[in-house]
Amino acid sequence: MIVRHFEEIAKSDRAVHSDNWSSFRLLTRDEGMGFSMHETWINPGTETHIWYKHHLEAVYCIEGDGEIVPLVGSEDAPTAEPAIAIRPGMLYALDKHDRHLLRANTRLRMICVFNPPLRGDEKHGPDGAYAPATD
């Protein structure tokens, strides 16, 4: 059985930060669960380009106000579709490796699950993706 507390994770190397977000890696690939789980805080007033072309992600919002803007079309010239509001109680799943912009009006607190699981130290590359999972 794995038991952890958020306060311990927040003070460890399982807390990964960028200019736009902080991600607290609750479960990682090393735990062998077949997925990873994170609490992620998106900073207010930010916009983050994300494209998990090597991972599937499900996101459940527990706090805050923001929006997700789907990006379609070519990688070089994507077209923005209408924004979808994010609010507490909303789940969205990027089941087709969907490119998108994530905008936070207030701080967003999200619970995120990744498949394949993340190692735990990943940050987005220039294309908005995490590197492919490797053994």
N, C-alpha and C positions, 0 to 999 in steps of 0.2 A: 504494500500500500504506500502510496506517495502522499505525504502531507506537507503542505507549505503554507506560509502566511504572507500576505502581500507586503507587510512591513519588512520582512526579511529579503524578499525579492527586490524591492525598491532600493535597498542599500547594497546590492550585489552587482556582479557583472551580468546578471540577467536583466538589468535595466539598461536599455539601449536608447540613445537620444539622438535626434537630429534637430535642425532649426525649426521644423514644422511639427514634430511629434516626439512622444516618448512611448516606448513599448516595453512592457513588463512581461517577460517571457515566463509564463506560469509552467508550461510543459514544453519541452523541446524534443528534438529527434532522439537524444540520448536516453530518454525515458522509455522508448520502445512502444509507445501507444498507437503508432500509425498516424498520428496527427500532432500538431502543436497548437497550444492555446495561449493567448496573450490578452492582457488588458492594455489597450492603447489609448493614449490621450492625444488628441489633435489640438494644437494651439489655436486660439481664436484669431480670426483675421488671416488665416493662411489658406493657400491653395496648393495641393500636392498632386502632381501627375503620377498615376499609378498604372502599371500594366504587369500583372502577375502572369506572364506568358509561360512560366514553368510551374506554377502552383495554382490550386483552387483555393478560394477563401470564402468563408461565410462570416458576416459581421452582424453583431447585435448591439444596437445603441442603448446604453443605459442612462446617458445624461447628455444634454446639450442640444444645440440647434445648428444644422448645416445642410449641405446638399451634395449629391453625387451627380456629376455630369457625364453621361456616357459619351465616349468618343468612338466614332465609326469611320470607315473608309480606310484609305491608305495610311501606312505608318508615317509617311513624309508629310501628308496633308490631311490629318483627321478632321472630321466634321463633328461639331458638338451637337448632341441631341438635347431636347428639353431637360432641364434640371429636375431631379427628384428630391423632395424634401427629406431630410433625416431628422428624426425626433425620437425621444425615448420610446422603447417598445417596438421599434422598427428593425427588421432583419433584411439584409440583402445578401445575396450569394452570387459571387462572380464565377458562375458555372461554365462560362465559355471563355475564360481568360480575358474578360472584358477590360479594355482600356478605359480609363476614366479620370476625371478630376475630382478630388475630394476637397470641398470647401467647408471651413468651420466658421460660423458666425459667432458662436460662443465656444468654450472648450467642449469638445466632444469626448465622452468616455465610451469606449467600444470594447466588446469582447469579440476577439477574432480567433478563428480556427483555420489552420492551414493544412493542406494535403498536397504533396508530401510535406511532412513536418519540417519546420525550420531548425537549423542548428542552434540558433539563438543569437548570433552576432551579426546577422544580415542588416544591411542598409540598402535603400533603393539605388540602383545604378542610374546612369544618365537617361536611359529609356523608361525609367519608372519600375523596372523589374528587379527581383532578387535573382541572384545567380541560380542556375539549375542545381537541384539536390544531387549530391555525390556521396558515395560511401566512404 
